[in-house]
Amino acid sequence: MSWWHALVLGVVQGLTEFFPISSSGHLELVPWLFDWNDLDNESVSTAFDAALHLGTLVAVVVAVRQELARLVLTGLRHPFASEQERAATPHGRLAWLYLLTAVPAAIVGALFDDMIAERLGGPVVVAISLIGFGGVLWWADRRAGDRLAEHLTTRDALLIGAAQVLALNPGTSRSGITISAMRALGYGRAAAVRMSFVIGVPIIAGAGVWKVTGLVIDGVPSGLASAMVIGVGTAAITGWLAISALQRVAARGNFNVFVWYRLVLGIAVLGVVASGIR
């Protein structure tokens, strides 16, 4: 893999992991549009995916490090705390609910990983998903609501977790579907965005562990080490920038810019496919 392919894909991963526009979809579309074959080899794809997930994991952990530390500490104490202590430290309960949101996607992903890889994806599916789930984001963002993270319930966590299963399909967007689910449940924009970052930590970490396991088994392909370093660095930097930008967007207005982007890109991809150019 050339250094500049690694650079471009790292930037794509960092931006699209947190913007509600689908990282997995873009990582399929970019090589397809430019006729790159760097990721055609399964071992190379596994290794580079592991690097990209590590980069975005670094970005989100740095961005929410204080909240994450509080959740981990209070979450570990929560099962052993008294009722009075639990009432005084709601983050302990919240930590376990955040973990609960990751369970449905983790189970489905582990059981059907090969089937998902074989039967889902491709430019047409990605394009239709970009358009369809862009519509879901547009609809959900019109729902009124000002609930905060502290209002999260077990029912909400399970519904958000069920929504995240849909993100296993390239083109859906984990960030987009979690924000859509939370907006539909009445959470405010800023709260939904912030929660999507924290909820993403176990999902991104889990995906990274899954990929790294394959990397340990197969080993780092020859000549890929430098590309992986570039991928980690660029994904981390652009991921952190995307997190900051998305929080500003949520504070100032709606998510229409991402809805329009998804719609235009989806139509453009379908047009390219219909034309036979690619």
FENDAHU-V917522 format. One line per field, one symbol per residue. ss: DSSP state (h for helix, s for strand, l for the rest). phi: phi as a letter, one per 40 degrees, with the letter a starting at -180 (. if undefined). psi: psi as a letter, one per 30 degrees, with the letter a starting at -180 (. if undefined). A space follows every 50 residues. Layout:
ss: ???
phi: ???
psi: ???
This chain:
ss: llhhhhhhhhhhhhhhhhllllhhhhhhhhhhhhlllllllhhhhhhhhh hhhhhhhhhhhhhlhhhhhhhhhhhhhhllllhhhhhhlhhhhhhhhhhh hhhhhhhhhhhhhhhhhhhlllhhhhhhhhhhhhhhhhhhhlllllslhh hllhhhhhhhhhhhhhhhlllllhhhhhhhhhhhllslhhhhhhhhhhhh hhhhhhhhhhhhhhhhhhllllllhhhhhhhhhhhhhhhhhhhhhhhhhh hhlllhhhhhhhhhhhhhhhhhhhhlll
phi: .ccccccccccdcccccbccbgccccccccccccfcbdbcccccccccdc cccccccdcccccbdccccccccccccdcbccccccccbcccccdccccc cccdcccccccbdcccccbbggdccccccdccccccccccccccibcbdc ccbcccccccccccdccccdhcgccccccccccccgccdccccccccccc dccccccccdccdcccccgcddgcdccccccccccccccccccccccccc cbacbddcccdccccccccccccccgcb
psi: klefeeeeeeeeeeefeekhgjeeeefeeeeeeghkgegekeeeeeeeee eeeeefeeeeeeegeeeeeeeeeeeefefglleeeeefiffeeeeeeeee ffeeeeeeeeegeeeeeeflaleeeeeeeeeefeeeeeeeffkkkgllef gkleeeeeeeeeefefffkkfejeeeeeeeeeefggkleeeeeeeeeeef eeeeeeeeeeeeeeeeeflkkkgfeeeeeeeeeeeeefeeeeeeeeeeee ffaageeeeeeeeeeeeeeeeeeefge.
